[in-house]
Amino acid sequence: MAQYVYGKNVVIQMLKDHKKIYELYVMENSKNDEIINLAKKDSVRTIFISKKEMDKMVLDRHQGVIAKIDDYKLYNLDELIDSIDDDRLPLLVMLDGLEDPHNLGAILRTCDAIGADGVIIMKNRSVTLSPTVAKVSVGAIDTVKVAQVTNLTTTIKDLKKRGYWVCGADNNQALDYRSVDYNVPLVIVIGSEGFGISRLVKENLDYSVKLPMVGKISSLNASVATGVLLYQIYDKRHPLK
């Protein structure tokens, strides 16, 4: 199957990376010379259509550019784990019931930035890869592997048998995120936007960490909290010399 992705930055990155694009749709009379020239170099079929026609193809802001591509690849857990080099400390992000594609896109972008090995999502009742995720991730959807599993609790138990420690972002009975040693094979669990980490998943965590909140707001956006934690892990694993 094929799907449509959109947005200038996403399409430009795909063209620069020579990703397979079956058809490129560009809005008539739009200023997209860079995209058109890149498409010509890669011999991508380019079709000029009206804004009205584009608006019918996708419901989100397309910025006058839409590309027809293959569906995004989802991995199973074994494929994700096997792809990690033996000479590095693995770092995975597990998303427990996350529903907002903008959050997933932002998390993928941060995972790419700090070199995380992959993201784990649920098969049901969870956000999955989509054109919106692709647009927000600005290309990270192609560089960060995403594994889809049917049961997070079973997956956590499996990962523990493989030597991983599982840390949840949760405020209850949690350690300050700055006080933890992250130099172990690690899975960071991020809960859903409205309900946090589910009970069964929480019961199987090795420990939890929390971000200090000294203002009047009691929580951070899921992607922001993930970004803070991932950069703390990066700092602990790659201290300045």
N, C-alpha and C positions, 0 to 999 in steps of 0.2 A: 504493500500500500504506500501511497504518497500523501504528503500533507503540505500545507502552505506555512511558510515563516515570513516574517515581515519586519521592517525597520531597517534604516540605513546602516547602522553599525553592525547589526547581525549579518546582513547580506554582504557588506564589504569584507568582513572577516572571512566569511565562507568563500568568497571569490579569491581572496588572497591565499587561503589555505587550499585552494583548488578542490573544494568539496563538490560532490556531484549535485548539479542543479539541472533539472529537466527543462524547466522554462522559467524565464525571468520576466515578470510583469512590471512595467514602469509607467507611471502616470504621465499622460500627455502634457507637454509644455512644462515639465518639472525640471528643476536644476539638479540633475543626477548624473552629470558628465563622468565623474570618477567611476561610478558603478557601471555605466554603459561601456566605458573604455575597458574596464577589467573584464566585463562579460565578453567583449569582442576578442580579447587576448585568449580567453579560455574557450572560445567558440560556443558560448552559451546562447541558446535561442532566446532573443529578447522580443517581447511583444508590448507595444504601446497601447494603453487603453485609458478610458476616461476615469475620473475620480469616482463617478457614480458606479461604474462597473467594479472598481476596486472595493468600494464600500460594501458591495454585495458579496464579495469573496471572503472578506474578514470583517469582524465586528469591532476590532480594536484599532488604535491609531497605527496606520501602516506606513506613514511618512512617504507615501508615493512609490513604495517598492515592495514587491511580493515575490518570493521564490518558491517554486514547487520542488520539493525534495523527498527523499525517502523518510519513512517514519524513524524517529529517534530510537536507538538501540537501548534496551533494558537488559541488564545482566542478572544471572542468578548469583547466589552468595559464593559458591565455589569459584565461579569465573572471576568475581571481584577479588577474592582472597588470593587466587593463583596469579593474578596480574601484578601483585605487589612484590617488588624486588626483595630478595632475602637479606640484603645488606642494609636495610633501613628499618626504622621503628614505624610500624604501621599506625595510621591515624584515620579512623572512619567516623562519619557523622550519621547517626540514626535519628530519623524523624518520626515521632510518635503522633500520628493523626494530624499532621500539618495539612492545611487545606488551601492556603493562599498561594497561587502560582507566583506572585511577586516575591513572596518570602523564599520560595524554593529557588527562584532565579538568582536572588541576591546571595543566598547561601552557596550555591554552586560557584558564583563569582569569587566569593571569599575563599572557598576551598581551593580553587585554582590558584589564587594569589599566594596562599601559604603552603601549597603543595600537599594538601590532604589527598588520601588515596581513593576515597570514594564516599558515596552517600547511600544509605539504605532507607527505603520507603516501604510502606505497606501496599499490598495489592488492592485492598478495598478500603474505603473510607479515608482516602488520603489523596493529596495532590499527586499528579504524575507529570511526565514530560509533555510539554505542549508549546505551541508557538509563543504564548505569553511568557512562559518560563525561558524560552530561547532568547526572546527580546531583552528581558531583564538581565539575563546572565551574560549578555554581550559576548557570546562565543564559548563560554565555559561549559555549556551543555554538551559540547563536543569534546572537551578535554577532561572532564571529571566523570568517571564511571558511576552510574546509578544502578543499584541492585534492587529488585523488587521481590519481597518475600510475603508469605501468607500469614505468618505469625511472628510478632516481634519477640515474645517471651521465649519461644523455641529457638529463635535465631540467637538471642543473647546467650542461652545455655550452650549452644553450639560454639559460639565465639569464645566463650570462657574455656571450653575444652581445648581450643586452639591456642590458648595462652593470652587472650585479650583481657584487659581490665575494662569494666563498663562504668562510666561516670555519667550521672544525670545532672542536668541543670534544673535545680529545684531548691526552694527556700526552706523547706522543712528539714530540720536536723542536718543541715548542710555546712560544709567547710567553706571558708572564704576562698574564692577561686585563685587567689594569689598565693595561698599557702601550700598548694599541692604540688607534688613531684609528678610531672607528666611524662617522664622518660621510661615509659613502658608501652607495649602494644596496647592501643587505647581506642575505645569507642565512646564518643560523646553523644548522649541522648538528649534531644530537644523535644519538648512537649508541644501540644497543639496550642493555637493562638488563644483559645478560650478556656481550656480545661487543664493545660499543662500535661505532665506525664501521667499515663494511665496507671491504675493501682497495681495490676499484675506486673507491668514493666518496672514500676518503682520498687516492688518487692524483690526484684532480681538484680538491682543495681549493686555494685560493690561499694559505692559511696556517691554522695551528691555534693555539688558545689553551688554557691550562690554569689551573685554580684551585689556589692553594697548599694543600697538605695537610700540616700540621705534626703531626698526631696519629698514632695507630696505624692508623686506617682509611684505606684507599688510594683510596677513591672516594666520591662522593656519589650519592644517588638522582637519577635522570634529571630528574625535575621540579624538584628542588631546585637542581641545577646550572643548569638552564635559567633558573630564576627569578633566580639570582645574575647570570648573564650578561645577561639582558634588562634588569635594573635598572642594571647598569653601562653598558649602551648608552644607556638613558634618561638617566642622569646625564651622560654625555659629550655627548649631543645637546641636553640641556636643563640646562646648568649654572646654579647659583644666581647671581643677579646681586647 
